[in-house]
Amino acid sequence: MTGNLQAPAPLVDGATLSDQVTEVLRQNVVNGVWSVGEVLPSESTLAGYFDVSRTVIREAVARLKAEGMLSSRQGRGAFVESNRPRQGFAISERDMESQRKLEQILELRMGLEIEAAAIAAARATPEAREGIQRAADAYGRAIRGAGPAVDTGVNADLAFHRAVCEATGNSYYLSLFNYLGASLRETMLAGRLQAIKVGGESRDAVQEHHAVAAAIARGDAESARQRMRDHLQMSSARLLARFKMKDGLSE
């Protein structure tokens, strides 16, 4: 099936890998390469074709789901829901360059993930709780890296929060998080690079992740809600402070 894929578009200044993959997938749907009802190739197949990680493919698919072009069925993967993107929720790349807009996006993320942590505490399966703990441990290991490993730290951070949303058992939490994660990824990466430049990544975030994981493991919804609130407030403050230090955001 991938033999019918249109060639990836040329690199565009300011466009992330996720942006570029999303656009190619969107054009394949709009132009009828994949018809309504047709199942897309697997994540691993698409990742190999585009030479990107499966995370990038997952984020691109999440964006097209938010547009109403793709949908999913358990055990079958993503399929084409419509060849006409609807005007829905969207975050512009330019919004990530504005301090005010970024603050609003981070506030939206808090609203999503604070309640997700509480639901995960009440509903997560033993396997999901173990997955959250593994993700917290992986993040702790990842942030010790620098240079080329910086991207690994950002991926591990997003993987932890994705695991919490997935543990809710509510696919809409997961889809919205994937969309927000795709929008925030480059900002988070730049922020972590700045942190390393001025003296290293804060270890506070590691402890905060473990506190959230512990509350979920205990099944304590109120504690999980509060621990996630504390973490995201501190995380947002750290990220915004880094950009203010390098004057990286406009008003």
Secondary structure, 3 states (H helix, E strand, C coil): CHHHCCCCCCCCCCCCHHHHHHHHHHHHHHCCCCCCCCECCCHHHHHHHHCCCHHHHHHHHHHHHHCCCEEEECCCEEEECCCCCCCCCCCCHHHHHEHHHHHHHHHHHHHHHHHHHHHHHHHCCHHHHHHHHHHHHHHHHHCCCCHHHHHHHHHHHHHHHHHHHHHCCCHHHHHHHHHHHHHHHHHHHHHHHHHHHCCCCCCHHHHHHHHHHHHHHHCCHHHHHHHHHHHHHHHHHHHHHHHHHCCCCEC
